[in-house]
Amino acid sequence: MRIRQARKKIETDTPPPLKATTMRNVRFQEVDLMGVVWHGRYVDYFEDGRVTLGKLYGIDYPDFFREEIKAPIVKLDIEYGHFLLPGDSFRIETSLLWTEAVRLNHIYDIKRESDGVLIARGSTVQLLVDYQHQLLMVWPDYFQKFRNDWKSGALLKKHE
């Protein structure tokens, strides 16, 4: 019983994901010989989503450089459902999930704009390291402030 109560408390203390949407069009150079978007391009699309979300909430690459933090991807998953064709418009819906661990967990949904069909879904995990490539085991001050703002709702209010 105590475990269930503790889990419930953790769930209610978790702030909602931070979200951003990026609009794109399929370019000719993104298509393979079969006439569909090459499967490896989806990693680029995820990057587009991460950059949009980072700029929106203040955790973009220039912020990392300023704080002397690197965030290498250590895990990437992609599930393909449908395909995109040259000229298709699509949106990349990116979410950053709350975690107590010193890492960034993003999830992505790529949907065709014309019909809303889910084209691909994926996730990435980034760890934080310093400029000497040492794994950070505690959140740096910059990220701690960011997390405090997120948990208090200030980040979401700022972007409503």
C-alpha positions as CSV (number, residue, x, y, z in Angstrom):
1,M,0.0,0.0,0.0
2,R,2.8,2.4,0.9
3,I,4.5,1.8,-2.5
4,R,1.3,2.7,-4.3
5,Q,0.9,5.9,-2.3
6,A,4.5,6.8,-3.0
7,R,4.1,6.2,-6.8
8,K,1.0,8.4,-6.9
9,K,2.8,11.2,-5.2
10,I,5.7,11.0,-7.7
11,E,3.2,11.0,-10.6
12,T,1.4,14.1,-9.3
13,D,4.7,15.9,-8.6
14,T,5.8,15.4,-12.2
15,P,5.3,18.5,-14.4
16,P,3.7,18.0,-17.9
17,P,6.0,17.6,-20.9
18,L,7.3,20.6,-22.7
19,K,6.1,20.6,-26.3
20,A,6.9,22.2,-29.6
21,T,5.8,21.7,-33.2
22,T,8.0,22.1,-36.2
23,M,6.5,22.4,-39.8
24,R,8.5,21.0,-42.7
25,N,8.2,20.1,-46.3
26,V,9.8,17.1,-47.9
27,R,12.7,18.2,-50.2
28,F,13.8,16.3,-53.3
29,Q,17.2,15.5,-51.8
30,E,15.5,13.7,-48.9
31,V,14.0,11.0,-51.1
32,D,15.6,7.7,-52.0
33,L,15.5,5.7,-55.2
34,M,12.1,4.3,-54.3
35,G,10.6,7.8,-54.3
36,V,9.9,8.0,-50.6
37,V,11.8,9.8,-47.8
38,W,14.9,7.8,-46.9
39,H,14.6,6.2,-43.5
40,G,17.8,7.9,-42.2
41,R,16.3,11.4,-42.7
42,Y,14.0,10.9,-39.8
43,V,17.0,11.4,-37.5
44,D,17.4,14.9,-39.1
45,Y,13.7,15.6,-38.5
46,F,14.0,14.7,-34.8
47,E,16.9,17.1,-34.6
48,D,14.8,19.8,-36.2
49,G,12.2,19.1,-33.5
50,R,14.8,19.2,-30.7
51,V,16.2,22.5,-31.9
52,T,12.7,24.1,-32.1
53,L,11.9,23.0,-28.6
54,G,15.3,24.1,-27.3
55,K,14.9,27.6,-28.7
56,L,11.4,27.9,-27.4
57,Y,12.3,26.9,-23.8
58,G,15.9,28.2,-23.5
59,I,17.9,24.9,-23.8
60,D,19.3,25.4,-27.3
61,Y,22.8,24.5,-28.4
62,P,24.1,28.1,-27.9
63,D,22.9,27.7,-24.2
64,F,24.8,24.5,-23.9
65,F,28.0,26.1,-25.3
66,R,27.7,29.0,-23.0
67,E,27.3,26.7,-20.0
68,E,30.1,24.4,-21.3
69,I,27.8,21.4,-21.5
70,K,27.5,18.8,-24.2
71,A,24.5,16.5,-24.6
72,P,25.4,13.5,-26.8
73,I,22.6,11.2,-27.8
74,V,23.1,7.7,-26.3
75,K,19.8,6.1,-27.4
76,L,17.7,6.5,-30.5
77,D,14.5,4.6,-31.4
78,I,12.3,5.0,-34.5
79,E,9.1,3.2,-35.5
80,Y,7.9,3.8,-39.0
81,G,4.2,3.6,-39.9
82,H,3.8,5.2,-43.3
83,F,6.0,7.1,-45.7
84,L,6.4,10.7,-46.9
85,L,6.6,11.7,-50.6
86,P,8.3,14.7,-52.2
87,G,6.4,17.9,-51.5
88,D,4.5,16.4,-48.5
89,S,4.0,18.9,-45.7
90,F,4.5,17.4,-42.2
91,R,4.8,18.4,-38.6
92,I,7.2,17.2,-36.0
93,E,5.6,17.2,-32.6
94,T,8.4,17.1,-30.0
95,S,8.1,16.6,-26.3
96,L,10.6,16.8,-23.5
97,L,9.7,14.5,-20.6
98,W,10.5,15.2,-17.0
99,T,13.0,12.9,-15.3
100,E,15.0,13.0,-12.1
101,A,18.0,11.5,-13.9
102,V,20.5,13.9,-15.4
103,R,19.4,13.3,-19.0
104,L,17.1,14.7,-21.7
105,N,14.3,12.4,-22.8
106,H,12.6,13.5,-26.0
107,I,9.7,11.8,-27.9
108,Y,8.7,12.7,-31.4
109,D,5.6,12.2,-33.6
110,I,5.9,13.0,-37.3
111,K,2.5,13.5,-38.9
112,R,1.5,14.3,-42.5
113,E,-0.2,17.6,-42.5
114,S,-2.8,16.8,-45.2
115,D,-4.4,14.0,-43.3
116,G,-2.8,13.8,-39.9
117,V,-1.5,10.3,-40.5
118,L,1.2,9.3,-38.1
119,I,4.3,8.7,-40.3
120,A,6.9,7.8,-37.6
121,R,7.3,7.9,-33.9
122,G,10.6,8.0,-32.0
123,S,12.6,8.9,-29.0
124,T,16.1,10.0,-28.0
125,V,18.0,10.0,-24.7
126,Q,20.8,12.5,-24.2
127,L,23.2,12.5,-21.4
128,L,25.0,15.6,-20.1
129,V,28.8,15.8,-20.0
130,D,31.2,18.6,-19.4
131,Y,33.9,19.9,-21.8
132,Q,36.3,17.3,-20.4
133,H,33.7,14.6,-21.4
134,Q,33.0,13.7,-17.8
135,L,29.4,12.5,-17.3
136,L,27.4,14.8,-15.1
137,M,25.8,13.1,-12.2
138,V,24.0,16.1,-10.8
139,W,22.1,18.8,-12.7
140,P,24.3,21.9,-13.4
141,D,23.0,25.2,-12.0
142,Y,21.7,26.4,-15.4
143,F,19.6,23.2,-15.8
144,Q,18.5,23.3,-12.1
145,K,17.0,26.8,-12.7
146,F,15.4,25.6,-16.0
147,R,13.9,22.6,-14.1
148,N,12.6,24.8,-11.2
149,D,10.9,27.0,-13.8
150,W,9.5,24.0,-15.5
151,K,8.2,22.4,-12.3
152,S,6.7,25.7,-11.1
153,G,4.8,26.1,-14.4
154,A,6.6,29.3,-15.3
155,L,7.9,27.9,-18.6
156,L,4.5,26.8,-19.7
157,K,2.9,30.1,-18.7
158,K,5.6,32.0,-20.6
159,H,4.6,30.1,-23.9
160,E,0.8,30.0,-23.6
